Every structure is written in structure tokens, then in C-alpha cells.
Amino acid sequence: MKWKFFILGLFLVFGLNSCEKVTDVEIGFLIHSLTSSRWQMDISYINERAEEIGATVILRNAEGDENMQLKQAHELLEMGVDVLIVVAANQNTAAAIVRDAHDYKVPVISYDRIIKNSDLDYLISFEYEKVGELMVEYAYSKRPVGNYILLWGDPSDANARFVKTGQERALEPLLKNGNVNIVYKSFIEGWRRENAENLVSEILDFYPGKIDVVIASNDPMALGAYTALVEHGYKPFEVEITGQDATLEACVSMVEGGMTMSVFKDIKELAYSAVDLAVDVVKNNKIEFETTVNNGRKEVPAKLLKPSIVDLDNIEETVIATGVLKREEIFGSN
């Protein structure tokens, strides 16, 4: 009989501990767009983590429309969400979301893109200047002498400028020694593949020399650049092409000789951390971040995750080992 009570006691203890993981937190998640496979990954991991701990996520997709996102934010606040996680469609006008949320006593976490000029509560993102540095360092290690094209992201996106800053800092000593020649550099509206393809095609039409490196700040732009290069007679593996996000399409391109590297950001870690932070904020748990990022109005407490390089030499140990992508997806069934 004593053993029965002992086992029952253990059951109750474990049962209570399990209940502690369950929360009654409602998280409103506002995302700018789901057109890229990268952002679909974020949503998948956000929902996965929320389900694990018992939180509820209410998603709204703005489809690239900042005005729609403002309306969606108000809708979620009216529904009574406890916290907002926001991927801003426009990092400037999204300040209105923060103001509106604070009127409802709802905290706001900026996800991967900082909301500017606002009383933002928290930022969770990556070290984007480091992303830019990694691209240049990698390209230079492969082609220390040559003609470079630089493709930055959307000029309105703070992350594009952070990446640009990192690239320029890494390039500064290389330009001084005269081994690297910048053929062309430009922001690309919307970070879009077709815009990058069109620009690189125009550059190749008029530049008589050989291109050795394209430092593209994300995977779609890198893939667009490669398409333009192929259309102008370049062969696989002939040009070093960087990217960012280590998407499936980028990794397949590496195997086929298009892109040569991408900066890997652990989206699962980002998404899980965002959900955990949201719960901690609502539950008034102690939160301590050593880093802050200035958004034009205040120093925003920030958790910034470290990026890393993915190429053919380490693809098994990075995106495959972490479970982000499957080996057969990248290399096929053979």
C-alpha cells in the first residue's frame, strides 16, 4: 500500500511540474509577408514552440502592406492578446503599433527587424553587422584579387544597412591594398530576386571586365545574380556568390555551382527565444539582456543571436545537423 501511495505521489509531482509549463498567454504575431520560404520557417517554429509550452499564437500576415498591418495590430489588441511580436512591414510607421499597444498596456517585441523611433520594449534578432563581415571575409578568402559587385537589401530596412556597415568595415582594408575593385554597389528594393537579376544583367551588359565576386545580402538576390551571370555566359563555380538565410534553394544552388556560401541564422533558436521572451514578459519574469540597440528614440533591450557560414564544406554540420533541412532535400535521393 505504501508503494502505491509513493507512486501516486510521484505522479502528482510530475503532473504539477508539467502543468507549470502550460501558460494561458495569448501572443499576437504580426508578420510583414510570407512570400519567402525563410519567413514560413519562422512561423512554423513559432507555432511549434508555443504548442510545446501551451501558449496561443494568433497570426496576421500583412502581405507587405504597412497600413494593413496597423489595422491587424488594432484587431489583435481589441481581441485582448497579452503581447505582440512584430515583424514590421515598415520599420518607421510601425511605431504606431507600439503606441497603440501601450495604450492597451500590451508590450511589443520587435522580431528580427527593429521598430524605429518608438518606445519599443524588446528586440530579438541577429548580429547583422557580423552577417556582412562574414560575407566579405569568406569571399576574400576565396578571391583575394578581383572585381566585386555589392548588392544590399532594401534601403528602408535597418537590417540592410547593418549588413552594409559590416561589409564596408570588412572591405575597408582590402580596398586600400588595391586587390579588390568594386565594380558596382547598390541597394535592391524589397530584397527581391528579380530586381537583383535585372540590375546584375544591366551591369554585365556594360562592364567589359570579368566579375569574380557578387556579395549579395540575401539568398534571393544571390540567386537572381547567378541567373544573370549564367545568361551572360558564366559557368557554374566561376563566381563567388554570397547570400543570407541558408534557404533550401540556396543550398541546392551551392551543390549545383551557383551560390558558394550563405550566412546561416538559426531561425529555430530565434523563434523559440521570441516565444519564451513573450511569455516571460507577460508573466513578469526577470529579463536581463546585456545588449541594447538604439532605435532613434531609446536603447532597446536586445537579444542578438550569432550568425555562421554555410558552404559545401560544412553543410552537413550546419543546416542538416540542426534539422533545418534534410540531406535528401539538398542532394537528392542519390
C-alpha positions as YAML, in Angstrom:
chain: A
units: angstrom
residues:
- id: 1
  name: MET
  ca: [0.00, 0.00, 0.00]
- id: 2
  name: LYS
  ca: [2.91, 2.34, 0.87]
- id: 3
  name: TRP
  ca: [4.36, 1.78, -2.61]
- id: 4
  name: LYS
  ca: [1.01, 2.70, -4.16]
- id: 5
  name: PHE
  ca: [0.95, 5.99, -2.29]
- id: 6
  name: PHE
  ca: [4.61, 6.61, -3.20]
- id: 7
  name: ILE
  ca: [3.90, 6.08, -6.91]
- id: 8
  name: LEU
  ca: [0.77, 8.26, -6.68]
- id: 9
  name: GLY
  ca: [2.88, 10.97, -5.05]
- id: 10
  name: LEU
  ca: [5.42, 10.83, -7.86]
- id: 11
  name: PHE
  ca: [2.62, 11.08, -10.39]
- id: 12
  name: LEU
  ca: [1.24, 14.17, -8.70]
- id: 13
  name: VAL
  ca: [4.66, 15.80, -8.51]
- id: 14
  name: PHE
  ca: [5.41, 15.21, -12.18]
- id: 15
  name: GLY
  ca: [1.89, 16.21, -13.10]
- id: 16
  name: LEU
  ca: [2.22, 19.53, -11.29]
- id: 17
  name: ASN
  ca: [5.59, 20.19, -12.87]
- id: 18
  name: SER
  ca: [4.10, 19.54, -16.30]
- id: 19
  name: CYS
  ca: [1.29, 21.99, -15.59]
- id: 20
  name: GLU
  ca: [3.87, 24.68, -14.80]
- id: 21
  name: LYS
  ca: [4.94, 24.58, -18.44]
- id: 22
  name: VAL
  ca: [1.44, 25.35, -19.63]
- id: 23
  name: THR
  ca: [0.59, 29.04, -19.96]
- id: 24
  name: ASP
  ca: [-2.54, 30.98, -20.68]
- id: 25
  name: VAL
  ca: [-0.63, 33.57, -22.72]
- id: 26
  name: GLU
  ca: [-2.09, 34.80, -26.00]
- id: 27
  name: ILE
  ca: [0.61, 36.03, -28.39]
- id: 28
  name: GLY
  ca: [-0.30, 38.20, -31.33]
- id: 29
  name: PHE
  ca: [2.19, 37.65, -34.15]
- id: 30
  name: LEU
  ca: [2.23, 40.27, -36.90]
- id: 31
  name: ILE
  ca: [4.34, 39.35, -39.91]
- id: 32
  name: HIS
  ca: [5.05, 41.59, -42.88]
- id: 33
  name: SER
  ca: [4.84, 38.88, -45.55]
- id: 34
  name: LEU
  ca: [5.07, 35.15, -46.13]
- id: 35
  name: THR
  ca: [6.30, 35.23, -49.73]
- id: 36
  name: SER
  ca: [9.76, 33.94, -48.76]
- id: 37
  name: SER
  ca: [10.35, 30.39, -47.54]
- id: 38
  name: ARG
  ca: [12.51, 31.87, -44.80]
- id: 39
  name: TRP
  ca: [9.51, 33.53, -43.10]
- id: 40
  name: GLN
  ca: [7.43, 30.40, -43.44]
- id: 41
  name: MET
  ca: [10.11, 28.68, -41.37]
- id: 42
  name: ASP
  ca: [9.76, 31.34, -38.67]
- id: 43
  name: ILE
  ca: [6.01, 30.80, -38.41]
- id: 44
  name: SER
  ca: [6.45, 27.05, -38.22]
- id: 45
  name: TYR
  ca: [8.90, 27.30, -35.33]
- id: 46
  name: ILE
  ca: [6.87, 30.00, -33.55]
- id: 47
  name: ASN
  ca: [3.83, 27.70, -33.57]
- id: 48
  name: GLU
  ca: [5.92, 24.68, -32.61]
- id: 49
  name: ARG
  ca: [7.34, 26.36, -29.51]
- id: 50
  name: ALA
  ca: [4.00, 27.87, -28.50]
- id: 51
  name: GLU
  ca: [2.36, 24.45, -28.70]
- id: 52
  name: GLU
  ca: [5.13, 22.94, -26.56]
- id: 53
  name: ILE
  ca: [4.55, 25.36, -23.70]
- id: 54
  name: GLY
  ca: [0.81, 25.79, -24.08]
- id: 55
  name: ALA
  ca: [0.73, 29.36, -25.35]
- id: 56
  name: THR
  ca: [-1.61, 30.50, -28.11]
- id: 57
  name: VAL
  ca: [-0.37, 32.32, -31.22]
- id: 58
  name: ILE
  ca: [-2.74, 34.42, -33.32]
- id: 59
  name: LEU
  ca: [-1.10, 35.17, -36.68]
- id: 60
  name: ARG
  ca: [-1.77, 38.02, -39.05]
- id: 61
  name: ASN
  ca: [0.00, 38.41, -42.41]
- id: 62
  name: ALA
  ca: [0.18, 41.98, -43.76]
- id: 63
  name: GLU
  ca: [1.18, 40.86, -47.27]
- id: 64
  name: GLY
  ca: [3.68, 43.71, -47.45]
- id: 65
  name: ASP
  ca: [1.08, 46.38, -46.65]
- id: 66
  name: GLU
  ca: [2.03, 48.63, -43.73]
- id: 67
  name: ASN
  ca: [-1.49, 50.06, -43.44]
- id: 68
  name: MET
  ca: [-2.98, 46.58, -43.31]
- id: 69
  name: GLN
  ca: [-0.50, 45.70, -40.56]
- id: 70
  name: LEU
  ca: [-1.59, 48.71, -38.48]
- id: 71
  name: LYS
  ca: [-5.21, 47.58, -38.77]
- id: 72
  name: GLN
  ca: [-4.27, 44.00, -37.91]
- id: 73
  name: ALA
  ca: [-2.43, 45.19, -34.80]
- id: 74
  name: HIS
  ca: [-5.51, 47.06, -33.61]
- id: 75
  name: GLU
  ca: [-7.65, 44.00, -34.31]
- id: 76
  name: LEU
  ca: [-5.43, 41.78, -32.17]
- id: 77
  name: LEU
  ca: [-5.35, 44.35, -29.37]
- id: 78
  name: GLU
  ca: [-9.15, 44.52, -29.43]
- id: 79
  name: MET
  ca: [-9.19, 40.72, -29.18]
- id: 80
  name: GLY
  ca: [-7.19, 41.00, -25.95]
- id: 81
  name: VAL
  ca: [-3.80, 39.49, -26.80]
- id: 82
  name: ASP
  ca: [-1.27, 39.70, -23.97]
- id: 83
  name: VAL
  ca: [1.78, 40.59, -26.05]
- id: 84
  name: LEU
  ca: [2.64, 41.47, -29.64]
- id: 85
  name: ILE
  ca: [5.56, 40.09, -31.63]
- id: 86
  name: VAL
  ca: [6.03, 42.19, -34.75]
- id: 87
  name: VAL
  ca: [7.95, 41.76, -37.99]
- id: 88
  name: ALA
  ca: [7.40, 45.29, -39.24]
- id: 89
  name: ALA
  ca: [6.15, 45.87, -42.76]
- id: 90
  name: ASN
  ca: [7.56, 49.39, -42.40]
- id: 91
  name: GLN
  ca: [10.05, 49.97, -39.59]
- id: 92
  name: ASN
  ca: [9.15, 53.65, -39.34]
- id: 93
  name: THR
  ca: [5.35, 53.60, -39.42]
- id: 94
  name: ALA
  ca: [5.27, 50.54, -37.14]
- id: 95
  name: ALA
  ca: [5.95, 52.97, -34.28]
- id: 96
  name: ALA
  ca: [2.18, 53.50, -34.34]
- id: 97
  name: ILE
  ca: [1.74, 49.82, -33.46]
- id: 98
  name: VAL
  ca: [3.90, 50.30, -30.36]
- id: 99
  name: ARG
  ca: [1.95, 53.39, -29.30]
- id: 100
  name: ASP
  ca: [-1.38, 51.64, -29.84]
- id: 101
  name: ALA
  ca: [-0.23, 48.55, -27.96]
- id: 102
  name: HIS
  ca: [0.97, 50.57, -24.99]
- id: 103
  name: ASP
  ca: [-2.43, 52.28, -24.83]
- id: 104
  name: TYR
  ca: [-3.77, 48.78, -24.22]
- id: 105
  name: LYS
  ca: [-0.94, 48.03, -21.72]
- id: 106
  name: VAL
  ca: [0.41, 45.42, -24.13]
- id: 107
  name: PRO
  ca: [4.21, 45.04, -24.54]
- id: 108
  name: VAL
  ca: [5.78, 44.79, -28.00]
- id: 109
  name: ILE
  ca: [8.69, 42.60, -29.10]
- id: 110
  name: SER
  ca: [10.29, 43.52, -32.40]
- id: 111
  name: TYR
  ca: [11.19, 40.33, -34.25]
- id: 112
  name: ASP
  ca: [14.30, 40.36, -36.46]
- id: 113
  name: ARG
  ca: [13.59, 43.95, -37.63]
- id: 114
  name: ILE
  ca: [13.79, 46.82, -35.17]
- id: 115
  name: ILE
  ca: [10.86, 49.22, -35.00]
- id: 116
  name: LYS
  ca: [12.34, 52.71, -35.20]
- id: 117
  name: ASN
  ca: [11.59, 55.87, -33.20]
- id: 118
  name: SER
  ca: [9.31, 54.19, -30.70]
- id: 119
  name: ASP
  ca: [9.15, 53.17, -27.07]
- id: 120
  name: LEU
  ca: [9.74, 49.56, -28.14]
- id: 121
  name: ASP
  ca: [10.00, 47.07, -25.28]
- id: 122
  name: TYR
  ca: [12.36, 44.42, -26.70]
- id: 123
  name: LEU
  ca: [14.20, 43.38, -29.84]
- id: 124
  name: ILE
  ca: [15.14, 39.82, -30.71]
- id: 125
  name: SER
  ca: [17.29, 39.48, -33.80]
- id: 126
  name: PHE
  ca: [20.74, 38.59, -35.14]
- id: 127
  name: GLU
  ca: [24.10, 40.35, -35.26]
- id: 128
  name: TYR
  ca: [23.55, 41.77, -38.73]
- id: 129
  name: GLU
  ca: [26.81, 43.71, -38.95]
- id: 130
  name: LYS
  ca: [28.54, 40.40, -38.33]
- id: 131
  name: VAL
  ca: [26.50, 38.92, -41.20]
- id: 132
  name: GLY
  ca: [28.05, 41.49, -43.55]
- id: 133
  name: GLU
  ca: [31.54, 40.86, -42.23]
- id: 134
  name: LEU
  ca: [31.23, 37.11, -42.73]
- id: 135
  name: MET
  ca: [30.22, 37.59, -46.37]
- id: 136
  name: VAL
  ca: [33.25, 39.74, -47.18]
- id: 137
  name: GLU
  ca: [35.68, 37.61, -45.21]
- id: 138
  name: TYR
  ca: [34.50, 34.47, -46.96]
- id: 139
  name: ALA
  ca: [34.57, 35.98, -50.46]
- id: 140
  name: TYR
  ca: [38.02, 37.44, -49.91]
- id: 141
  name: SER
  ca: [39.38, 34.13, -48.63]
- id: 142
  name: LYS
  ca: [38.35, 32.59, -51.97]
- id: 143
  name: ARG
  ca: [39.08, 35.54, -54.30]
- id: 144
  name: PRO
  ca: [41.61, 37.92, -52.70]
- id: 145
  name: VAL
  ca: [42.07, 39.65, -56.06]
- id: 146
  name: GLY
  ca: [39.16, 40.53, -58.31]
- id: 147
  name: ASN
  ca: [36.14, 42.54, -59.34]
- id: 148
  name: TYR
  ca: [33.31, 42.67, -56.82]
- id: 149
  name: ILE
  ca: [29.61, 43.60, -57.06]
- id: 150
  name: LEU
  ca: [27.81, 44.53, -53.83]
- id: 151
  name: LEU
  ca: [24.07, 44.02, -53.56]
- id: 152
  name: TRP
  ca: [22.49, 45.38, -50.38]
- id: 153
  name: GLY
  ca: [18.92, 44.87, -49.22]
- id: 154
  name: ASP
  ca: [16.02, 47.29, -49.24]
- id: 155
  name: PRO
  ca: [17.16, 50.83, -48.37]
- id: 156
  name: SER
  ca: [14.27, 51.29, -45.93]
- id: 157
  name: ASP
  ca: [15.25, 48.19, -43.93]
- id: 158
  name: ALA
  ca: [17.57, 48.84, -40.98]
- id: 159
  name: ASN
  ca: [18.91, 45.30, -41.28]
- id: 160
  name: ALA
  ca: [20.07, 46.04, -44.84]
- id: 161
  name: ARG
  ca: [22.06, 48.97, -43.50]
- id: 162
  name: PHE
  ca: [23.51, 46.93, -40.65]
- id: 163
  name: VAL
  ca: [24.70, 44.31, -43.17]
- id: 164
  name: LYS
  ca: [26.08, 47.07, -45.38]
- id: 165
  name: THR
  ca: [28.00, 48.55, -42.45]
- id: 166
  name: GLY
  ca: [29.55, 45.17, -41.68]
- id: 167
  name: GLN
  ca: [30.53, 44.65, -45.31]
- id: 168
  name: GLU
  ca: [32.09, 48.09, -45.63]
- id: 169
  name: ARG
  ca: [34.06, 47.68, -42.41]
- id: 170
  name: ALA
  ca: [35.48, 44.37, -43.62]
- id: 171
  name: LEU
  ca: [36.17, 45.77, -47.11]
- id: 172
  name: GLU
  ca: [37.99, 48.91, -45.96]
- id: 173
  name: PRO
  ca: [41.47, 47.38, -45.53]
- id: 174
  name: LEU
  ca: [41.02, 45.24, -48.65]
- id: 175
  name: LEU
  ca: [40.29, 48.26, -50.83]
- id: 176
  name: LYS
  ca: [43.36, 50.04, -49.52]
- id: 177
  name: ASN
  ca: [45.70, 47.31, -50.73]
- id: 178
  name: GLY
  ca: [44.26, 47.62, -54.24]
- id: 179
  name: ASN
  ca: [43.47, 43.95, -54.74]
- id: 180
  name: VAL
  ca: [39.68, 44.38, -54.64]
- id: 181
  name: ASN
  ca: [37.86, 46.51, -57.20]
- id: 182
  name: ILE
  ca: [34.21, 47.42, -56.56]
- id: 183
  name: VAL
  ca: [32.54, 47.39, -59.97]
- id: 184
  name: TYR
  ca: [29.10, 48.39, -58.71]
- id: 185
  name: LYS
  ca: [27.22, 48.64, -55.43]
- id: 186
  name: SER
  ca: [23.52, 49.25, -54.84]
- id: 187
  name: PHE
  ca: [20.55, 48.71, -52.56]
- id: 188
  name: ILE
  ca: [17.91, 46.37, -54.01]
- id: 189
  name: GLU
  ca: [14.30, 47.31, -53.42]
- id: 190
  name: GLY
  ca: [12.38, 44.70, -51.47]
- id: 191
  name: TRP
  ca: [15.43, 42.41, -51.30]
- id: 192
  name: ARG
  ca: [13.85, 40.88, -54.41]
- id: 193
  name: ARG
  ca: [15.37, 38.27, -56.67]
- id: 194
  name: GLU
  ca: [14.05, 39.76, -59.91]
- id: 195
  name: ASN
  ca: [15.36, 43.22, -59.03]
- id: 196
  name: ALA
  ca: [18.83, 41.84, -58.36]
- id: 197
  name: GLU
  ca: [18.75, 39.79, -61.56]
- id: 198
  name: ASN
  ca: [17.79, 42.81, -63.65]
- id: 199
  name: LEU
  ca: [20.47, 45.02, -62.11]
- id: 200
  name: VAL
  ca: [23.27, 42.47, -62.49]
- id: 201
  name: SER
  ca: [22.19, 41.84, -66.07]
- id: 202
  name: GLU
  ca: [22.50, 45.57, -66.80]
- id: 203
  name: ILE
  ca: [25.93, 45.69, -65.17]
- id: 204
  name: LEU
  ca: [27.14, 42.75, -67.27]
- id: 205
  name: ASP
  ca: [25.80, 44.37, -70.42]
- id: 206
  name: PHE
  ca: [28.04, 47.37, -69.98]
- id: 207
  name: TYR
  ca: [31.03, 46.23, -67.90]
- id: 208
  name: PRO
  ca: [33.76, 44.79, -70.15]
- id: 209
  name: GLY
  ca: [35.74, 43.01, -67.44]
- id: 210
  name: LYS
  ca: [35.19, 39.72, -65.63]
- id: 211
  name: ILE
  ca: [33.17, 39.56, -62.41]
- id: 212
  name: ASP
  ca: [34.81, 37.48, -59.70]
- id: 213
  name: VAL
  ca: [32.59, 38.04, -56.67]
- id: 214
  name: VAL
  ca: [28.98, 39.02, -56.01]
- id: 215
  name: ILE
  ca: [28.36, 39.85, -52.37]
- id: 216
  name: ALA
  ca: [24.57, 39.60, -52.22]
- id: 217
  name: SER
  ca: [22.97, 40.31, -48.88]
- id: 218
  name: ASN
  ca: [20.33, 37.58, -49.05]
- id: 219
  name: ASP
  ca: [19.66, 34.34, -50.89]
- id: 220
  name: PRO
  ca: [17.01, 35.54, -53.36]
- id: 221
  name: MET
  ca: [19.27, 38.35, -54.57]
- id: 222
  name: ALA
  ca: [22.18, 35.93, -54.83]
- id: 223
  name: LEU
  ca: [20.09, 33.52, -56.91]
- id: 224
  name: GLY
  ca: [18.95, 36.36, -59.14]
- id: 225
  name: ALA
  ca: [22.55, 37.45, -59.64]
- id: 226
  name: TYR
  ca: [23.54, 33.91, -60.60]
- id: 227
  name: THR
  ca: [20.75, 33.70, -63.17]
- id: 228
  name: ALA
  ca: [22.03, 36.91, -64.77]
- id: 229
  name: LEU
  ca: [25.60, 35.60, -64.78]
- id: 230
  name: VAL
  ca: [24.58, 32.35, -66.48]
- id: 231
  name: GLU
  ca: [22.64, 34.27, -69.11]
- id: 232
  name: HIS
  ca: [25.85, 36.18, -69.84]
- id: 233
  name: GLY
  ca: [27.95, 33.08, -70.34]
- id: 234
  name: TYR
  ca: [29.35, 32.42, -66.86]
- id: 235
  name: LYS
  ca: [29.80, 28.79, -65.82]
- id: 236
  name: PRO
  ca: [28.97, 27.07, -62.51]
- id: 237
  name: PHE
  ca: [31.56, 27.69, -59.75]
- id: 238
  name: GLU
  ca: [33.10, 30.53, -61.79]
- id: 239
  name: VAL
  ca: [31.96, 33.37, -59.48]
- id: 240
  name: GLU
  ca: [31.91, 33.53, -55.70]
- id: 241
  name: ILE
  ca: [28.36, 34.46, -54.65]
- id: 242
  name: THR
  ca: [27.31, 35.07, -51.05]
- id: 243
  name: GLY
  ca: [23.83, 35.10, -49.55]
- id: 244
  name: GLN
  ca: [21.93, 35.08, -46.29]
- id: 245
  name: ASP
  ca: [19.42, 32.69, -44.65]
- id: 246
  name: ALA
  ca: [20.71, 29.34, -45.98]
- id: 247
  name: THR
  ca: [17.37, 28.53, -47.59]
- id: 248
  name: LEU
  ca: [16.80, 25.22, -49.36]
- id: 249
  name: GLU
  ca: [17.08, 26.86, -52.78]
- id: 250
  name: ALA
  ca: [20.39, 28.45, -51.79]
- id: 251
  name: CYS
  ca: [21.82, 25.16, -50.53]
- id: 252
  name: VAL
  ca: [20.76, 23.34, -53.70]
- id: 253
  name: SER
  ca: [22.39, 26.14, -55.69]
- id: 254
  name: MET
  ca: [25.66, 25.54, -53.83]
- id: 255
  name: VAL
  ca: [25.61, 21.90, -54.88]
- id: 256
  name: GLU
  ca: [24.96, 22.88, -58.49]
- id: 257
  name: GLY
  ca: [27.71, 25.51, -58.59]
- id: 258
  name: GLY
  ca: [25.71, 28.71, -58.27]
- id: 259
  name: MET
  ca: [25.92, 30.30, -54.83]
- id: 260
  name: THR
  ca: [29.03, 29.43, -52.89]
- id: 261
  name: MET
  ca: [28.02, 30.41, -49.37]
- id: 262
  name: SER
  ca: [25.15, 31.70, -47.29]
- id: 263
  name: VAL
  ca: [25.10, 33.12, -43.80]
- id: 264
  name: PHE
  ca: [23.18, 30.74, -41.57]
- id: 265
  name: LYS
  ca: [20.96, 32.21, -38.89]
- id: 266
  name: ASP
  ca: [19.34, 29.69, -36.57]
- id: 267
  name: ILE
  ca: [15.69, 30.55, -37.19]
- id: 268
  name: LYS
  ca: [14.53, 27.91, -34.74]
- id: 269
  name: GLU
  ca: [16.54, 29.50, -31.95]
- id: 270
  name: LEU
  ca: [15.19, 32.93, -32.89]
- id: 271
  name: ALA
  ca: [11.57, 31.78, -32.95]
- id: 272
  name: TYR
  ca: [11.81, 29.75, -29.75]
- id: 273
  name: SER
  ca: [13.53, 32.63, -27.98]
- id: 274
  name: ALA
  ca: [10.82, 35.05, -29.11]
- id: 275
  name: VAL
  ca: [8.01, 32.89, -27.75]
- id: 276
  name: ASP
  ca: [9.86, 32.32, -24.47]
- id: 277
  name: LEU
  ca: [10.53, 36.05, -24.14]
- id: 278
  name: ALA
  ca: [6.88, 36.84, -24.82]
- id: 279
  name: VAL
  ca: [5.79, 34.50, -22.03]
- id: 280
  name: ASP
  ca: [8.40, 35.90, -19.63]
- id: 281
  name: VAL
  ca: [7.23, 39.45, -20.36]
- id: 282
  name: VAL
  ca: [3.58, 38.61, -19.71]
- id: 283
  name: LYS
  ca: [4.40, 36.61, -16.57]
- id: 284
  name: ASN
  ca: [6.64, 39.44, -15.27]
- id: 285
  name: ASN
  ca: [9.62, 37.10, -15.09]
- id: 286
  name: LYS
  ca: [13.03, 38.72, -14.67]
- id: 287
  name: ILE
  ca: [14.57, 39.55, -18.06]
- id: 288
  name: GLU
  ca: [18.19, 40.64, -18.40]
- id: 289
  name: PHE
  ca: [19.82, 41.41, -21.74]
- id: 290
  name: GLU
  ca: [23.35, 42.80, -21.78]
- id: 291
  name: THR
  ca: [22.89, 44.29, -25.26]
- id: 292
  name: THR
  ca: [20.85, 47.27, -26.38]
- id: 293
  name: VAL
  ca: [20.15, 48.66, -29.86]
- id: 294
  name: ASN
  ca: [19.30, 52.32, -30.43]
- id: 295
  name: ASN
  ca: [16.11, 52.72, -32.46]
- id: 296
  name: GLY
  ca: [16.30, 56.50, -32.74]
- id: 297
  name: ARG
  ca: [14.36, 57.11, -29.54]
- id: 298
  name: LYS
  ca: [15.74, 54.76, -26.91]
- id: 299
  name: GLU
  ca: [18.21, 52.00, -26.19]
- id: 300
  name: VAL
  ca: [16.07, 48.91, -26.72]
- id: 301
  name: PRO
  ca: [16.99, 45.80, -24.68]
- id: 302
  name: ALA
  ca: [18.01, 43.24, -27.27]
- id: 303
  name: LYS
  ca: [18.90, 39.60, -27.63]
- id: 304
  name: LEU
  ca: [21.13, 39.26, -30.70]
- id: 305
  name: LEU
  ca: [21.98, 35.78, -31.96]
- id: 306
  name: LYS
  ca: [25.23, 34.92, -33.69]
- id: 307
  name: PRO
  ca: [25.30, 34.03, -37.41]
- id: 308
  name: SER
  ca: [27.62, 31.49, -39.05]
- id: 309
  name: ILE
  ca: [28.78, 30.46, -42.51]
- id: 310
  name: VAL
  ca: [27.30, 27.63, -44.57]
- id: 311
  name: ASP
  ca: [29.05, 26.28, -47.66]
- id: 312
  name: LEU
  ca: [29.57, 22.90, -49.27]
- id: 313
  name: ASP
  ca: [32.35, 22.08, -46.82]
- id: 314
  name: ASN
  ca: [30.16, 22.33, -43.72]
- id: 315
  name: ILE
  ca: [26.59, 21.97, -44.96]
- id: 316
  name: GLU
  ca: [26.29, 18.59, -43.22]
- id: 317
  name: GLU
  ca: [27.34, 20.02, -39.85]
- id: 318
  name: THR
  ca: [25.12, 23.09, -40.03]
- id: 319
  name: VAL
  ca: [21.70, 23.14, -41.70]
- id: 320
  name: ILE
  ca: [21.45, 19.34, -41.92]
- id: 321
  name: ALA
  ca: [22.73, 18.53, -38.42]
- id: 322
  name: THR
  ca: [20.40, 21.13, -36.87]
- id: 323
  name: GLY
  ca: [17.43, 19.63, -38.69]
- id: 324
  name: VAL
  ca: [16.62, 22.82, -40.59]
- id: 325
  name: LEU
  ca: [16.95, 20.97, -43.90]
- id: 326
  name: LYS
  ca: [17.13, 17.30, -44.82]
- id: 327
  name: ARG
  ca: [20.08, 15.86, -46.71]
- id: 328
  name: GLU
  ca: [17.87, 14.41, -49.45]
- id: 329
  name: GLU
  ca: [16.26, 17.83, -49.97]
- id: 330
  name: ILE
  ca: [19.65, 19.33, -50.76]
- id: 331
  name: PHE
  ca: [21.45, 16.47, -52.52]
- id: 332
  name: GLY
  ca: [18.50, 14.49, -53.84]
- id: 333
  name: SER
  ca: [17.78, 10.83, -53.11]
- id: 334
  name: ASN
  ca: [21.05, 9.57, -54.60]
...
